[in-house]
Amino acid sequence: MNYKKTKPEITLEEFLVLIKELKEFKSLKGNQYEIVSINDLILSFIRKSTG
């Protein structure tokens, strides 16, 4: 699943729905991250690269 921010602001609930199936993401600076877990409001991830 890919998510690209297109709306300037979204609610927390909208964000949580969008990331539910997310396994990895890339930062604006190009660093790659792997999602370890999502528990309630805590998103745990590991940086896989340093851009």
mmCIF entry with sequence, helices, sheets and N, C-alpha, C, O atoms, coordinates in Angstrom:
data_MODEL
# 
_entry.id   MODEL 
# 
_entity.id                         1 
_entity.type                       polymer 
_entity.pdbx_number_of_molecules   1 
# 
_entity_poly.entity_id                      1 
_entity_poly.type                           'polypeptide(L)' 
_entity_poly.nstd_linkage                   no 
_entity_poly.nstd_monomer                   no 
_entity_poly.pdbx_seq_one_letter_code       MNYKKTKPEITLEEFLVLIKELKEFKSLKGNQYEIVSINDLILSFIRKSTG 
_entity_poly.pdbx_seq_one_letter_code_can   MNYKKTKPEITLEEFLVLIKELKEFKSLKGNQYEIVSINDLILSFIRKSTG 
_entity_poly.pdbx_strand_id                 A 
# 
loop_
_entity_poly_seq.entity_id 
_entity_poly_seq.num 
_entity_poly_seq.mon_id 
_entity_poly_seq.hetero 
1 1  MET n 
1 2  ASN n 
1 3  TYR n 
1 4  LYS n 
1 5  LYS n 
1 6  THR n 
1 7  LYS n 
1 8  PRO n 
1 9  GLU n 
1 10 ILE n 
1 11 THR n 
1 12 LEU n 
1 13 GLU n 
1 14 GLU n 
1 15 PHE n 
1 16 LEU n 
1 17 VAL n 
1 18 LEU n 
1 19 ILE n 
1 20 LYS n 
1 21 GLU n 
1 22 LEU n 
1 23 LYS n 
1 24 GLU n 
1 25 PHE n 
1 26 LYS n 
1 27 SER n 
1 28 LEU n 
1 29 LYS n 
1 30 GLY n 
1 31 ASN n 
1 32 GLN n 
1 33 TYR n 
1 34 GLU n 
1 35 ILE n 
1 36 VAL n 
1 37 SER n 
1 38 ILE n 
1 39 ASN n 
1 40 ASP n 
1 41 LEU n 
1 42 ILE n 
1 43 LEU n 
1 44 SER n 
1 45 PHE n 
1 46 ILE n 
1 47 ARG n 
1 48 LYS n 
1 49 SER n 
1 50 THR n 
1 51 GLY n 
# 
_struct_asym.id          A 
_struct_asym.entity_id   1 
# 
_struct_conf.conf_type_id            HELX_P 
_struct_conf.id                      HELX_P1 
_struct_conf.pdbx_PDB_helix_id       AA1 
_struct_conf.beg_label_comp_id       LEU 
_struct_conf.beg_label_asym_id       A 
_struct_conf.beg_label_seq_id        12 
_struct_conf.pdbx_beg_PDB_ins_code   ? 
_struct_conf.end_label_comp_id       ILE 
_struct_conf.end_label_asym_id       A 
_struct_conf.end_label_seq_id        19 
_struct_conf.pdbx_end_PDB_ins_code   ? 
_struct_conf.beg_auth_comp_id        LEU 
_struct_conf.beg_auth_asym_id        A 
_struct_conf.beg_auth_seq_id         12 
_struct_conf.end_auth_comp_id        ILE 
_struct_conf.end_auth_asym_id        A 
_struct_conf.end_auth_seq_id         19 
_struct_conf.pdbx_PDB_helix_class    1 
_struct_conf.details                 ? 
_struct_conf.pdbx_PDB_helix_length   8 
# 
_struct_conf_type.id          HELX_P 
_struct_conf_type.criteria    ? 
_struct_conf_type.reference   ? 
# 
_struct_sheet.id               AA1 
_struct_sheet.type             ? 
_struct_sheet.number_strands   3 
_struct_sheet.details          ? 
# 
loop_
_struct_sheet_order.sheet_id 
_struct_sheet_order.range_id_1 
_struct_sheet_order.range_id_2 
_struct_sheet_order.offset 
_struct_sheet_order.sense 
AA1 1 2 ? anti-parallel 
AA1 2 3 ? anti-parallel 
# 
loop_
_struct_sheet_range.sheet_id 
_struct_sheet_range.id 
_struct_sheet_range.beg_label_comp_id 
_struct_sheet_range.beg_label_asym_id 
_struct_sheet_range.beg_label_seq_id 
_struct_sheet_range.pdbx_beg_PDB_ins_code 
_struct_sheet_range.end_label_comp_id 
_struct_sheet_range.end_label_asym_id 
_struct_sheet_range.end_label_seq_id 
_struct_sheet_range.pdbx_end_PDB_ins_code 
_struct_sheet_range.beg_auth_comp_id 
_struct_sheet_range.beg_auth_asym_id 
_struct_sheet_range.beg_auth_seq_id 
_struct_sheet_range.end_auth_comp_id 
_struct_sheet_range.end_auth_asym_id 
_struct_sheet_range.end_auth_seq_id 
AA1 1 GLU A 24 ? LYS A 26 ? GLU A 24 LYS A 26 
AA1 2 GLN A 32 ? ASN A 39 ? GLN A 32 ASN A 39 
AA1 3 ILE A 42 ? ARG A 47 ? ILE A 42 ARG A 47 
# 
loop_
_atom_site.group_PDB 
_atom_site.id 
_atom_site.type_symbol 
_atom_site.label_atom_id 
_atom_site.label_alt_id 
_atom_site.label_comp_id 
_atom_site.label_asym_id 
_atom_site.label_entity_id 
_atom_site.label_seq_id 
_atom_site.pdbx_PDB_ins_code 
_atom_site.Cartn_x 
_atom_site.Cartn_y 
_atom_site.Cartn_z 
_atom_site.occupancy 
_atom_site.B_iso_or_equiv 
_atom_site.pdbx_formal_charge 
_atom_site.auth_seq_id 
_atom_site.auth_comp_id 
_atom_site.auth_asym_id 
_atom_site.auth_atom_id 
_atom_site.pdbx_PDB_model_num 
ATOM 1   N N  . MET A 1 1  ? 0.837  -1.173 0.000  1.00 0.00 ? 1  MET A N  1 
ATOM 2   C CA . MET A 1 1  ? 0.000  0.000  0.000  1.00 0.00 ? 1  MET A CA 1 
ATOM 3   C C  . MET A 1 1  ? 0.883  1.238  0.000  1.00 0.00 ? 1  MET A C  1 
ATOM 4   O O  . MET A 1 1  ? 1.848  1.310  0.761  1.00 0.00 ? 1  MET A O  1 
ATOM 5   N N  . ASN A 1 2  ? 0.570  2.192  -0.828 1.00 0.00 ? 2  ASN A N  1 
ATOM 6   C CA . ASN A 1 2  ? 1.282  3.461  -0.858 1.00 0.00 ? 2  ASN A CA 1 
ATOM 7   C C  . ASN A 1 2  ? 0.345  4.563  -0.419 1.00 0.00 ? 2  ASN A C  1 
ATOM 8   O O  . ASN A 1 2  ? -0.830 4.582  -0.787 1.00 0.00 ? 2  ASN A O  1 
ATOM 9   N N  . TYR A 1 3  ? 0.875  5.483  0.371  1.00 0.00 ? 3  TYR A N  1 
ATOM 10  C CA . TYR A 1 3  ? 0.095  6.639  0.787  1.00 0.00 ? 3  TYR A CA 1 
ATOM 11  C C  . TYR A 1 3  ? 0.923  7.879  0.535  1.00 0.00 ? 3  TYR A C  1 
ATOM 12  O O  . TYR A 1 3  ? 2.064  7.966  0.990  1.00 0.00 ? 3  TYR A O  1 
ATOM 13  N N  . LYS A 1 4  ? 0.372  8.830  -0.177 1.00 0.00 ? 4  LYS A N  1 
ATOM 14  C CA . LYS A 1 4  ? 1.043  10.099 -0.412 1.00 0.00 ? 4  LYS A CA 1 
ATOM 15  C C  . LYS A 1 4  ? 0.139  11.197 0.106  1.00 0.00 ? 4  LYS A C  1 
ATOM 16  O O  . LYS A 1 4  ? -1.038 11.274 -0.246 1.00 0.00 ? 4  LYS A O  1 
ATOM 17  N N  . LYS A 1 5  ? 0.707  12.049 0.950  1.00 0.00 ? 5  LYS A N  1 
ATOM 18  C CA . LYS A 1 5  ? -0.092 13.117 1.547  1.00 0.00 ? 5  LYS A CA 1 
ATOM 19  C C  . LYS A 1 5  ? -0.549 14.074 0.458  1.00 0.00 ? 5  LYS A C  1 
ATOM 20  O O  . LYS A 1 5  ? 0.265  14.686 -0.234 1.00 0.00 ? 5  LYS A O  1 
ATOM 21  N N  . THR A 1 6  ? -1.860 14.192 0.319  1.00 0.00 ? 6  THR A N  1 
ATOM 22  C CA . THR A 1 6  ? -2.414 15.093 -0.688 1.00 0.00 ? 6  THR A CA 1 
ATOM 23  C C  . THR A 1 6  ? -3.288 16.165 -0.061 1.00 0.00 ? 6  THR A C  1 
ATOM 24  O O  . THR A 1 6  ? -3.473 17.239 -0.634 1.00 0.00 ? 6  THR A O  1 
ATOM 25  N N  . LYS A 1 7  ? -3.825 15.872 1.116  1.00 0.00 ? 7  LYS A N  1 
ATOM 26  C CA . LYS A 1 7  ? -4.643 16.847 1.818  1.00 0.00 ? 7  LYS A CA 1 
ATOM 27  C C  . LYS A 1 7  ? -3.764 17.510 2.879  1.00 0.00 ? 7  LYS A C  1 
ATOM 28  O O  . LYS A 1 7  ? -3.002 16.819 3.556  1.00 0.00 ? 7  LYS A O  1 
ATOM 29  N N  . PRO A 1 8  ? -3.851 18.817 3.036  1.00 0.00 ? 8  PRO A N  1 
ATOM 30  C CA . PRO A 1 8  ? -2.995 19.501 4.018  1.00 0.00 ? 8  PRO A CA 1 
ATOM 31  C C  . PRO A 1 8  ? -3.210 19.001 5.449  1.00 0.00 ? 8  PRO A C  1 
ATOM 32  O O  . PRO A 1 8  ? -2.254 18.904 6.219  1.00 0.00 ? 8  PRO A O  1 
ATOM 33  N N  . GLU A 1 9  ? -4.436 18.688 5.804  1.00 0.00 ? 9  GLU A N  1 
ATOM 34  C CA . GLU A 1 9  ? -4.721 18.208 7.151  1.00 0.00 ? 9  GLU A CA 1 
ATOM 35  C C  . GLU A 1 9  ? -5.742 17.083 7.092  1.00 0.00 ? 9  GLU A C  1 
ATOM 36  O O  . GLU A 1 9  ? -6.728 17.156 6.358  1.00 0.00 ? 9  GLU A O  1 
ATOM 37  N N  . ILE A 1 10 ? -5.489 16.043 7.877  1.00 0.00 ? 10 ILE A N  1 
ATOM 38  C CA . ILE A 1 10 ? -6.460 14.962 8.031  1.00 0.00 ? 10 ILE A CA 1 
ATOM 39  C C  . ILE A 1 10 ? -6.645 14.736 9.529  1.00 0.00 ? 10 ILE A C  1 
ATOM 40  O O  . ILE A 1 10 ? -5.807 15.137 10.337 1.00 0.00 ? 10 ILE A O  1 
ATOM 41  N N  . THR A 1 11 ? -7.736 14.097 9.881  1.00 0.00 ? 11 THR A N  1 
ATOM 42  C CA . THR A 1 11 ? -7.973 13.810 11.291 1.00 0.00 ? 11 THR A CA 1 
ATOM 43  C C  . THR A 1 11 ? -7.141 12.601 11.711 1.00 0.00 ? 11 THR A C  1 
ATOM 44  O O  . THR A 1 11 ? -6.649 11.845 10.873 1.00 0.00 ? 11 THR A O  1 
ATOM 45  N N  . LEU A 1 12 ? -6.995 12.438 13.010 1.00 0.00 ? 12 LEU A N  1 
ATOM 46  C CA . LEU A 1 12 ? -6.278 11.277 13.529 1.00 0.00 ? 12 LEU A CA 1 
ATOM 47  C C  . LEU A 1 12 ? -6.967 9.997  13.094 1.00 0.00 ? 12 LEU A C  1 
ATOM 48  O O  . LEU A 1 12 ? -6.300 9.030  12.727 1.00 0.00 ? 12 LEU A O  1 
ATOM 49  N N  . GLU A 1 13 ? -8.278 9.978  13.129 1.00 0.00 ? 13 GLU A N  1 
ATOM 50  C CA . GLU A 1 13 ? -9.027 8.791  12.736 1.00 0.00 ? 13 GLU A CA 1 
ATOM 51  C C  . GLU A 1 13 ? -8.770 8.433  11.272 1.00 0.00 ? 13 GLU A C  1 
ATOM 52  O O  . GLU A 1 13 ? -8.595 7.260  10.941 1.00 0.00 ? 13 GLU A O  1 
ATOM 53  N N  . GLU A 1 14 ? -8.747 9.441  10.393 1.00 0.00 ? 14 GLU A N  1 
ATOM 54  C CA . GLU A 1 14 ? -8.457 9.203  8.976  1.00 0.00 ? 14 GLU A CA 1 
ATOM 55  C C  . GLU A 1 14 ? -7.051 8.639  8.804  1.00 0.00 ? 14 GLU A C  1 
ATOM 56  O O  . GLU A 1 14 ? -6.842 7.712  8.021  1.00 0.00 ? 14 GLU A O  1 
ATOM 57  N N  . PHE A 1 15 ? -6.096 9.190  9.528  1.00 0.00 ? 15 PHE A N  1 
ATOM 58  C CA . PHE A 1 15 ? -4.713 8.725  9.456  1.00 0.00 ? 15 PHE A CA 1 
ATOM 59  C C  . PHE A 1 15 ? -4.606 7.266  9.894  1.00 0.00 ? 15 PHE A C  1 
ATOM 60  O O  . PHE A 1 15 ? -3.942 6.467  9.233  1.00 0.00 ? 15 PHE A O  1 
ATOM 61  N N  . LEU A 1 16 ? -5.254 6.916  11.002 1.00 0.00 ? 16 LEU A N  1 
ATOM 62  C CA . LEU A 1 16 ? -5.183 5.543  11.512 1.00 0.00 ? 16 LEU A CA 1 
ATOM 63  C C  . LEU A 1 16 ? -5.788 4.545  10.531 1.00 0.00 ? 16 LEU A C  1 
ATOM 64  O O  . LEU A 1 16 ? -5.289 3.426  10.409 1.00 0.00 ? 16 LEU A O  1 
ATOM 65  N N  . VAL A 1 17 ? -6.846 4.929  9.835  1.00 0.00 ? 17 VAL A N  1 
ATOM 66  C CA . VAL A 1 17 ? -7.439 4.054  8.816  1.00 0.00 ? 17 VAL A CA 1 
ATOM 67  C C  . VAL A 1 17 ? -6.465 3.871  7.651  1.00 0.00 ? 17 VAL A C  1 
ATOM 68  O O  . VAL A 1 17 ? -6.313 2.761  7.140  1.00 0.00 ? 17 VAL A O  1 
ATOM 69  N N  . LEU A 1 18 ? -5.810 4.943  7.232  1.00 0.00 ? 18 LEU A N  1 
ATOM 70  C CA . LEU A 1 18 ? -4.898 4.882  6.087  1.00 0.00 ? 18 LEU A CA 1 
ATOM 71  C C  . LEU A 1 18 ? -3.655 4.034  6.363  1.00 0.00 ? 18 LEU A C  1 
ATOM 72  O O  . LEU A 1 18 ? -3.150 3.376  5.454  1.00 0.00 ? 18 LEU A O  1 
ATOM 73  N N  . ILE A 1 19 ? -3.158 4.037  7.594  1.00 0.00 ? 19 ILE A N  1 
ATOM 74  C CA . ILE A 1 19 ? -1.926 3.307  7.875  1.00 0.00 ? 19 ILE A CA 1 
ATOM 75  C C  . ILE A 1 19 ? -2.158 1.874  8.360  1.00 0.00 ? 19 ILE A C  1 
ATOM 76  O O  . ILE A 1 19 ? -1.201 1.128  8.567  1.00 0.00 ? 19 ILE A O  1 
ATOM 77  N N  . LYS A 1 20 ? -3.402 1.494  8.540  1.00 0.00 ? 20 LYS A N  1 
ATOM 78  C CA . LYS A 1 20 ? -3.708 0.173  9.108  1.00 0.00 ? 20 LYS A CA 1 
ATOM 79  C C  . LYS A 1 20 ? -3.013 -0.959 8.351  1.00 0.00 ? 20 LYS A C  1 
ATOM 80  O O  . LYS A 1 20 ? -2.506 -1.886 8.983  1.00 0.00 ? 20 LYS A O  1 
ATOM 81  N N  . GLU A 1 21 ? -2.975 -0.911 7.036  1.00 0.00 ? 21 GLU A N  1 
ATOM 82  C CA . GLU A 1 21 ? -2.375 -1.976 6.228  1.00 0.00 ? 21 GLU A CA 1 
ATOM 83  C C  . GLU A 1 21 ? -0.952 -1.640 5.756  1.00 0.00 ? 21 GLU A C  1 
ATOM 84  O O  . GLU A 1 21 ? -0.363 -2.398 4.986  1.00 0.00 ? 21 GLU A O  1 
ATOM 85  N N  . LEU A 1 22 ? -0.415 -0.538 6.201  1.00 0.00 ? 22 LEU A N  1 
ATOM 86  C CA . LEU A 1 22 ? 0.907  -0.091 5.758  1.00 0.00 ? 22 LEU A CA 1 
ATOM 87  C C  . LEU A 1 22 ? 2.002  -0.982 6.321  1.00 0.00 ? 22 LEU A C  1 
ATOM 88  O O  . LEU A 1 22 ? 1.991  -1.287 7.514  1.00 0.00 ? 22 LEU A O  1 
ATOM 89  N N  . LYS A 1 23 ? 2.941  -1.404 5.496  1.00 0.00 ? 23 LYS A N  1 
ATOM 90  C CA . LYS A 1 23 ? 4.064  -2.245 5.923  1.00 0.00 ? 23 LYS A CA 1 
ATOM 91  C C  . LYS A 1 23 ? 5.386  -1.486 5.882  1.00 0.00 ? 23 LYS A C  1 
ATOM 92  O O  . LYS A 1 23 ? 6.306  -1.803 6.636  1.00 0.00 ? 23 LYS A O  1 
ATOM 93  N N  . GLU A 1 24 ? 5.488  -0.492 5.011  1.00 0.00 ? 24 GLU A N  1 
ATOM 94  C CA . GLU A 1 24 ? 6.707  0.310  4.917  1.00 0.00 ? 24 GLU A CA 1 
ATOM 95  C C  . GLU A 1 24 ? 6.366  1.663  4.329  1.00 0.00 ? 24 GLU A C  1 
ATOM 96  O O  . GLU A 1 24 ? 5.305  1.850  3.734  1.00 0.00 ? 24 GLU A O  1 
ATOM 97  N N  . PHE A 1 25 ? 7.280  2.602  4.503  1.00 0.00 ? 25 PHE A N  1 
ATOM 98  C CA . PHE A 1 25 ? 7.080  3.931  3.936  1.00 0.00 ? 25 PHE A CA 1 
ATOM 99  C C  . PHE A 1 25 ? 8.419  4.601  3.715  1.00 0.00 ? 25 PHE A C  1 
ATOM 100 O O  . PHE A 1 25 ? 9.439  4.162  4.245  1.00 0.00 ? 25 PHE A O  1 
ATOM 101 N N  . LYS A 1 26 ? 8.412  5.664  2.934  1.00 0.00 ? 26 LYS A N  1 
ATOM 102 C CA . LYS A 1 26 ? 9.612  6.434  2.639  1.00 0.00 ? 26 LYS A CA 1 
ATOM 103 C C  . LYS A 1 26 ? 9.367  7.868  3.079  1.00 0.00 ? 26 LYS A C  1 
ATOM 104 O O  . LYS A 1 26 ? 8.308  8.435  2.812  1.00 0.00 ? 26 LYS A O  1 
ATOM 105 N N  . SER A 1 27 ? 10.352 8.452  3.754  1.00 0.00 ? 27 SER A N  1 
ATOM 106 C CA . SER A 1 27 ? 10.232 9.828  4.226  1.00 0.00 ? 27 SER A CA 1 
ATOM 107 C C  . SER A 1 27 ? 10.449 10.805 3.074  1.00 0.00 ? 27 SER A C  1 
ATOM 108 O O  . SER A 1 27 ? 10.881 10.421 1.987  1.00 0.00 ? 27 SER A O  1 
ATOM 109 N N  . LEU A 1 28 ? 10.142 12.066 3.331  1.00 0.00 ? 28 LEU A N  1 
ATOM 110 C CA . LEU A 1 28 ? 10.360 13.095 2.318  1.00 0.00 ? 28 LEU A CA 1 
ATOM 111 C C  . LEU A 1 28 ? 11.833 13.225 1.956  1.00 0.00 ? 28 LEU A C  1 
ATOM 112 O O  . LEU A 1 28 ? 12.157 13.661 0.851  1.00 0.00 ? 28 LEU A O  1 
ATOM 113 N N  . LYS A 1 29 ? 12.732 12.856 2.866  1.00 0.00 ? 29 LYS A N  1 
ATOM 114 C CA . LYS A 1 29 ? 14.176 12.924 2.611  1.00 0.00 ? 29 LYS A CA 1 
ATOM 115 C C  . LYS A 1 29 ? 14.704 11.656 1.954  1.00 0.00 ? 29 LYS A C  1 
ATOM 116 O O  . LYS A 1 29 ? 15.899 11.555 1.676  1.00 0.00 ? 29 LYS A O  1 
ATOM 117 N N  . GLY A 1 30 ? 13.827 10.688 1.702  1.00 0.00 ? 30 GLY A N  1 
ATOM 118 C CA . GLY A 1 30 ? 14.220 9.477  0.991  1.00 0.00 ? 30 GLY A CA 1 
ATOM 119 C C  . GLY A 1 30 ? 14.595 8.300  1.871  1.00 0.00 ? 30 GLY A C  1 
ATOM 120 O O  . GLY A 1 30 ? 14.955 7.245  1.349  1.00 0.00 ? 30 GLY A O  1 
ATOM 121 N N  . ASN A 1 31 ? 14.523 8.442  3.191  1.00 0.00 ? 31 ASN A N  1 
ATOM 122 C CA . ASN A 1 31 ? 14.826 7.312  4.069  1.00 0.00 ? 31 ASN A CA 1 
ATOM 123 C C  . ASN A 1 31 ? 13.683 6.308  4.031  1.00 0.00 ? 31 ASN A C  1 
ATOM 124 O O  . ASN A 1 31 ? 12.510 6.682  4.019  1.00 0.00 ? 31 ASN A O  1 
ATOM 125 N N  . GLN A 1 32 ? 14.046 5.016  4.014  1.00 0.00 ? 32 GLN A N  1 
ATOM 126 C CA . GLN A 1 32 ? 13.042 3.964  3.956  1.00 0.00 ? 32 GLN A CA 1 
ATOM 127 C C  . GLN A 1 32 ? 12.842 3.372  5.350  1.00 0.00 ? 32 GLN A C  1 
ATOM 128 O O  . GLN A 1 32 ? 13.806 3.130  6.075  1.00 0.00 ? 32 GLN A O  1 
ATOM 129 N N  . TYR A 1 33 ? 11.568 3.140  5.719  1.00 0.00 ? 33 TYR A N  1 
ATOM 130 C CA . TYR A 1 33 ? 11.212 2.630  7.040  1.00 0.00 ? 33 TYR A CA 1 
ATOM 131 C C  . TYR A 1 33 ? 10.324 1.409  6.908  1.00 0.00 ? 33 TYR A C  1 
ATOM 132 O O  . TYR A 1 33 ? 9.517  1.313  5.983  1.00 0.00 ? 33 TYR A O  1 
ATOM 133 N N  . GLU A 1 34 ? 10.479 0.468  7.844  1.00 0.00 ? 34 GLU A N  1 
ATOM 134 C CA . GLU A 1 34 ? 9.630  -0.719 7.904  1.00 0.00 ? 34 GLU A CA 1 
ATOM 135 C C  . GLU A 1 34 ? 8.781  -0.635 9.174  1.00 0.00 ? 34 GLU A C  1 
ATOM 136 O O  . GLU A 1 34 ? 9.306  -0.401 10.262 1.00 0.00 ? 34 GLU A O  1 
ATOM 137 N N  . ILE A 1 35 ? 7.468  -0.826 9.030  1.00 0.00 ? 35 ILE A N  1 
ATOM 138 C CA . ILE A 1 35 ? 6.556  -0.793 10.168 1.00 0.00 ? 35 ILE A CA 1 
ATOM 139 C C  . ILE A 1 35 ? 6.701  -2.104 10.944 1.00 0.00 ? 35 ILE A C  1 
ATOM 140 O O  . ILE A 1 35 ? 6.560  -3.188 10.376 1.00 0.00 ? 35 ILE A O  1 
ATOM 141 N N  . VAL A 1 36 ? 6.981  -1.997 12.237 1.00 0.00 ? 36 VAL A N  1 
ATOM 142 C CA . VAL A 1 36 ? 7.086  -3.173 13.093 1.00 0.00 ? 36 VAL A CA 1 
ATOM 143 C C  . VAL A 1 36 ? 5.724  -3.494 13.693 1.00 0.00 ? 36 VAL A C  1 
ATOM 144 O O  . VAL A 1 36 ? 5.291  -4.646 13.677 1.00 0.00 ? 36 VAL A O  1 
ATOM 145 N N  . SER A 1 37 ? 5.046  -2.471 14.225 1.00 0.00 ? 37 SER A N  1 
ATOM 146 C CA . SER A 1 37 ? 3.730  -2.689 14.814 1.00 0.00 ? 37 SER A CA 1 
ATOM 147 C C  . SER A 1 37 ? 2.981  -1.376 14.945 1.00 0.00 ? 37 SER A C  1 
ATOM 148 O O  . SER A 1 37 ? 3.569  -0.295 14.966 1.00 0.00 ? 37 SER A O  1 
ATOM 149 N N  . ILE A 1 38 ? 1.662  -1.504 15.033 1.00 0.00 ? 38 ILE A N  1 
ATOM 150 C CA . ILE A 1 38 ? 0.778  -0.367 15.304 1.00 0.00 ? 38 ILE A CA 1 
ATOM 151 C C  . ILE A 1 38 ? -0.154 -0.812 16.420 1.00 0.00 ? 38 ILE A C  1 
ATOM 152 O O  . ILE A 1 38 ? -1.008 -1.677 16.225 1.00 0.00 ? 38 ILE A O  1 
ATOM 153 N N  . ASN A 1 39 ? 0.019  -0.212 17.591 1.00 0.00 ? 39 ASN A N  1 
ATOM 154 C CA . ASN A 1 39 ? -0.811 -0.529 18.753 1.00 0.00 ? 39 ASN A CA 1 
ATOM 155 C C  . ASN A 1 39 ? -1.452 0.751  19.260 1.00 0.00 ? 39 ASN A C  1 
ATOM 156 O O  . ASN A 1 39 ? -0.775 1.649  19.760 1.00 0.00 ? 39 ASN A O  1 
ATOM 157 N N  . ASP A 1 40 ? -2.766 0.818  19.122 1.00 0.00 ? 40 ASP A N  1 
ATOM 158 C CA . ASP A 1 40 ? -3.505 2.017  19.510 1.00 0.00 ? 40 ASP A CA 1 
ATOM 159 C C  . ASP A 1 40 ? -2.902 3.229  18.804 1.00 0.00 ? 40 ASP A C  1 
ATOM 160 O O  . ASP A 1 40 ? -3.025 3.355  17.585 1.00 0.00 ? 40 ASP A O  1 
ATOM 161 N N  . LEU A 1 41 ? -2.256 4.117  19.546 1.00 0.00 ? 41 LEU A N  1 
ATOM 162 C CA . LEU A 1 41 ? -1.680 5.328  18.955 1.00 0.00 ? 41 LEU A CA 1 
ATOM 163 C C  . LEU A 1 41 ? -0.160 5.258  18.834 1.00 0.00 ? 41 LEU A C  1 
ATOM 164 O O  . LEU A 1 41 ? 0.483  6.275  18.571 1.00 0.00 ? 41 LEU A O  1 
ATOM 165 N N  . ILE A 1 42 ? 0.425  4.070  19.022 1.00 0.00 ? 42 ILE A N  1 
ATOM 166 C CA . ILE A 1 42 ? 1.875  3.919  18.966 1.00 0.00 ? 42 ILE A CA 1 
ATOM 167 C C  . ILE A 1 42 ? 2.262  3.198  17.686 1.00 0.00 ? 42 ILE A C  1 
ATOM 168 O O  . ILE A 1 42 ? 1.870  2.054  17.456 1.00 0.00 ? 42 ILE A O  1 
ATOM 169 N N  . LEU A 1 43 ? 3.040  3.886  16.856 1.00 0.00 ? 43 LEU A N  1 
ATOM 170 C CA . LEU A 1 43 ? 3.547  3.325  15.606 1.00 0.00 ? 43 LEU A CA 1 
ATOM 171 C C  . LEU A 1 43 ? 5.026  3.040  15.806 1.00 0.00 ? 43 LEU A C  1 
ATOM 172 O O  . LEU A 1 43 ? 5.817  3.957  16.025 1.00 0.00 ? 43 LEU A O  1 
ATOM 173 N N  . SER A 1 44 ? 5.402  1.756  15.730 1.00 0.00 ? 44 SER A N  1 
ATOM 174 C CA . SER A 1 44 ? 6.801  1.360  15.884 1.00 0.00 ? 44 SER A CA 1 
ATOM 175 C C  . SER A 1 44 ? 7.365  1.030  14.519 1.00 0.00 ? 44 SER A C  1 
ATOM 176 O O  . SER A 1 44 ? 6.746  0.305  13.740 1.00 0.00 ? 44 SER A O  1 
ATOM 177 N N  . PHE A 1 45 ? 8.559  1.571  14.226 1.00 0.00 ? 45 PHE A N  1 
ATOM 178 C CA . PHE A 1 45 ? 9.158  1.332  12.927 1.00 0.00 ? 45 PHE A CA 1 
ATOM 179 C C  . PHE A 1 45 ? 10.678 1.295  13.037 1.00 0.00 ? 45 PHE A C  1 
ATOM 180 O O  . PHE A 1 45 ? 11.262 1.748  14.022 1.00 0.00 ? 45 PHE A O  1 
ATOM 181 N N  . ILE A 1 46 ? 11.303 0.741  11.993 1.00 0.00 ? 46 ILE A N  1 
ATOM 182 C CA . ILE A 1 46 ? 12.768 0.642  11.905 1.00 0.00 ? 46 ILE A CA 1 
ATOM 183 C C  . ILE A 1 46 ? 13.204 1.353  10.635 1.00 0.00 ? 46 ILE A C  1 
ATOM 184 O O  . ILE A 1 46 ? 12.636 1.131  9.565  1.00 0.00 ? 46 ILE A O  1 
ATOM 185 N N  . ARG A 1 47 ? 14.216 2.210  10.753 1.00 0.00 ? 47 ARG A N  1 
ATOM 186 C CA . ARG A 1 47 ? 14.761 2.850  9.549  1.00 0.00 ? 47 ARG A CA 1 
ATOM 187 C C  . ARG A 1 47 ? 15.665 1.851  8.839  1.00 0.00 ? 47 ARG A C  1 
ATOM 188 O O  . ARG A 1 47 ? 16.592 1.306  9.439  1.00 0.00 ? 47 ARG A O  1 
ATOM 189 N N  . LYS A 1 48 ? 15.391 1.612  7.551  1.00 0.00 ? 48 LYS A N  1 
ATOM 190 C CA . LYS A 1 48 ? 16.132 0.635  6.756  1.00 0.00 ? 48 LYS A CA 1 
ATOM 191 C C  . LYS A 1 48 ? 17.232 1.273  5.923  1.00 0.00 ? 48 LYS A C  1 
ATOM 192 O O  . LYS A 1 48 ? 18.138 0.575  5.468  1.00 0.00 ? 48 LYS A O  1 
ATOM 193 N N  . SER A 1 49 ? 17.174 2.582  5.713  1.00 0.00 ? 49 SER A N  1 
ATOM 194 C CA . SER A 1 49 ? 18.197 3.256  4.915  1.00 0.00 ? 49 SER A CA 1 
ATOM 195 C C  . SER A 1 49 ? 18.436 4.651  5.480  1.00 0.00 ? 49 SER A C  1 
ATOM 196 O O  . SER A 1 49 ? 17.694 5.132  6.336  1.00 0.00 ? 49 SER A O  1 
ATOM 197 N N  . THR A 1 50 ? 19.481 5.281  4.983  1.00 0.00 ? 50 THR A N  1 
ATOM 198 C CA . THR A 1 50 ? 19.815 6.627  5.462  1.00 0.00 ? 50 THR A CA 1 
ATOM 199 C C  . THR A 1 50 ? 19.791 7.646  4.337  1.00 0.00 ? 50 THR A C  1 
ATOM 200 O O  . THR A 1 50 ? 20.461 8.676  4.407  1.00 0.00 ? 50 THR A O  1 
ATOM 201 N N  . GLY A 1 51 ? 19.015 7.355  3.299  1.00 0.00 ? 51 GLY A N  1 
ATOM 202 C CA . GLY A 1 51 ? 18.809 8.310  2.208  1.00 0.00 ? 51 GLY A CA 1 
ATOM 203 C C  . GLY A 1 51 ? 20.060 8.678  1.561  1.00 0.00 ? 51 GLY A C  1 
ATOM 204 O O  . GLY A 1 51 ? 20.060 9.474  0.622  1.00 0.00 ? 51 GLY A O  1 
# 
